[in-house]
Amino acid sequence: MNSVQQIFEASVYIALGLLCLSFVLTVVRVIRGPTLPDRVLALDMLVAVAIGFIAVIGIKTGYSLYVDIAIALGLVGFLATVAFARFILERGQASANTKDAANNATEGNQ
């Protein structure tokens, strides 16, 4: 085994180690929160870490099919993030409308 091969193997294992560390830290953020947008952002980060894992494994094995899988996962992750953001936005508007209605009702009683 030549030195280029050793450097390649070492860099793959370093990349996988860093991805594992980021995965664990991101899972902690998903669990601890503290708010829903923090959790949505952490879930988006989990998708990015998964794409990183797929890319490193694809480079290690030499299969180009992994690139297609990573692209598809990126698209699905993007759509999920947009859906979560829309949910959070509508939830915030609904709670603001409820507060406004409650304030109007209390002002009307006075």
C-alpha positions in Angstrom: 0.0 0.0 0.0 1.5 3.3 -1.0 1.3 6.6 0.9 -1.4 8.1 -1.2 -3.7 5.1 -0.4 -2.9 5.5 3.3 -3.7 9.2 3.2 -7.0 8.4 1.4 -8.0 5.8 4.0 -7.0 8.0 6.9 -9.0 10.9 5.4 -12.1 8.7 4.9 -12.0 7.5 8.5 -11.4 11.1 9.8 -14.4 12.3 7.8 -16.6 9.5 9.1 -15.5 10.3 12.7 -16.3 13.9 12.3 -19.7 13.1 10.7 -20.4 10.7 13.7 -19.6 13.5 16.1 -21.8 16.0 14.3 -24.6 13.4 14.2 -24.5 12.9 17.9 -24.4 16.6 18.7 -27.3 17.2 16.3 -29.4 14.5 17.9 -28.8 16.1 21.2 -30.1 19.4 19.8 -33.2 17.6 18.4 -33.9 16.2 21.8 -33.1 19.2 24.0 -34.7 21.9 21.7 -35.6 24.2 23.4 -38.0 25.5 20.7 -39.6 24.0 17.7 -37.6 26.0 15.2 -34.4 24.7 16.8 -35.6 21.2 16.4 -36.5 21.8 12.7 -33.1 23.2 12.1 -31.5 20.2 13.8 -33.5 17.8 11.6 -32.3 19.7 8.5 -28.8 19.3 9.8 -29.4 15.6 10.2 -30.3 15.4 6.5 -27.0 17.3 5.7 -25.0 14.8 7.9 -26.7 11.9 6.2 -25.8 13.3 2.8 -22.2 13.6 4.1 -22.2 10.0 5.1 -23.5 8.9 1.7 -20.9 11.0 0.0 -18.0 9.6 2.0 -19.2 6.1 1.5 -19.6 6.7 -2.2 -16.1 8.1 -2.4 -14.7 5.1 -0.5 -16.5 2.5 -2.5 -16.2 4.3 -5.9 -19.9 3.8 -6.8 -21.4 6.8 -8.5 -25.0 5.6 -7.6 -24.5 7.1 -4.1 -24.3 10.6 -5.6 -27.8 10.1 -7.0 -29.1 8.9 -3.6 -27.5 11.9 -1.9 -29.1 14.3 -4.4 -32.5 12.7 -3.9 -32.1 12.9 -0.1 -31.2 16.6 -0.4 -34.3 17.3 -2.3 -36.5 15.4 0.1 -34.8 17.2 3.0 -35.3 20.6 1.4 -39.0 19.9 0.9 -39.4 18.7 4.5 -37.7 21.8 5.8 -40.0 24.0 3.7 -43.0 22.1 5.0 -41.9 22.5 8.6 -41.2 26.2 8.2 -44.6 26.7 6.7 -46.2 24.8 9.6 -44.3 26.9 12.1 -45.3 30.1 10.3 -49.0 29.2 10.2 -48.9 28.1 13.8 -47.4 31.4 14.8 -50.1 33.3 12.9 -52.9 31.2 14.4 -51.6 31.8 17.9 -51.3 35.6 17.1 -54.9 35.7 15.8 -56.1 33.9 18.9 -54.3 36.4 21.2 -55.7 39.3 19.2 -59.2 37.8 19.4 -58.8 37.3 23.2 -57.5 40.9 23.6 -60.5 42.3 21.5 -62.9 40.3 23.6 -61.5 41.6 26.9 -61.5 45.2 25.6 -65.1 44.8 24.5 -66.1 43.6 28.0 -64.7 46.7 29.6 
